[in-house]
Amino acid sequence: MSKKMGNAVARNRIKRVVREYFRLHQFDFELPLDIVVVPKRNLEARQLTLALTKEEFTPLFTRICAEAAAS
């Protein structure tokens, strides 16, 4: 993650929240996947919550898993 995302505190918060999402949902994804997450540049780390992360990521990974299973 680049310094464009803010200072070290902000970057670490983003990483912690994303890791926690994957820790809680690691068994929801049936396929073995390597995932790279690139945060949006306008993301405010202070406003990032686990609920917001879940709201953004769950539909994406549901679609990714469905497409991967179909192929």
C-alpha positions as CSV (number, residue, x, y, z in Angstrom):
1,M,0.0,0.0,0.0
2,S,1.5,3.3,-1.0
3,K,1.9,6.5,1.0
4,K,-0.9,8.0,-1.1
5,M,-3.3,6.3,1.2
6,G,-2.3,8.4,4.2
7,N,0.1,8.1,7.1
8,A,1.2,4.8,8.6
9,V,-1.7,4.9,11.1
10,A,-4.3,5.2,8.3
11,R,-2.6,2.5,6.2
12,N,-2.4,0.1,9.1
13,R,-6.1,0.6,10.0
14,I,-7.1,-0.2,6.4
15,K,-4.9,-3.4,6.5
16,R,-6.3,-4.4,9.9
17,V,-10.0,-4.0,8.8
18,V,-9.4,-5.9,5.6
19,R,-7.6,-8.7,7.3
20,E,-10.3,-9.0,9.9
21,Y,-12.9,-9.3,7.1
22,F,-11.0,-12.2,5.5
23,R,-10.4,-13.8,8.9
24,L,-14.2,-13.8,9.6
25,H,-15.2,-14.9,6.1
26,Q,-12.3,-17.3,5.2
27,F,-14.6,-20.3,5.1
28,D,-17.3,-18.6,3.0
29,F,-15.1,-18.9,-0.1
30,E,-15.0,-22.4,-1.3
31,L,-12.4,-22.0,-4.0
32,P,-8.7,-21.5,-3.3
33,L,-8.1,-17.9,-4.4
34,D,-5.2,-15.4,-4.1
35,I,-6.7,-12.0,-3.7
36,V,-5.1,-8.6,-4.0
37,V,-6.9,-5.6,-2.5
38,V,-6.2,-2.1,-3.7
39,P,-8.0,0.5,-1.6
40,K,-9.7,3.5,-3.3
41,R,-7.7,6.6,-3.1
42,N,-10.5,8.7,-1.6
43,L,-11.0,6.2,1.2
44,E,-11.0,7.7,4.7
45,A,-9.4,5.3,7.0
46,R,-11.1,6.8,10.1
47,Q,-14.5,6.0,8.5
48,L,-13.7,2.5,7.5
49,T,-15.5,-0.1,9.5
50,L,-15.9,-3.8,9.3
51,A,-19.6,-3.3,8.3
52,L,-18.6,-1.1,5.4
53,T,-15.9,-3.6,4.3
54,K,-18.5,-6.4,4.4
55,E,-21.0,-4.3,2.4
56,E,-18.3,-3.7,-0.3
57,F,-16.5,-7.0,-0.4
58,T,-19.3,-9.6,0.0
59,P,-21.1,-9.0,-3.3
60,L,-17.7,-8.9,-5.1
61,F,-16.5,-12.2,-3.7
62,T,-19.8,-13.8,-4.2
63,R,-19.6,-12.9,-7.9
64,I,-15.9,-13.9,-8.2
65,C,-16.6,-17.3,-6.6
66,A,-19.6,-17.9,-8.8
67,E,-17.6,-17.0,-12.0
68,A,-14.7,-19.2,-10.9
69,A,-16.9,-22.1,-10.2
70,A,-18.6,-21.8,-13.6
71,S,-15.4,-21.9,-15.5
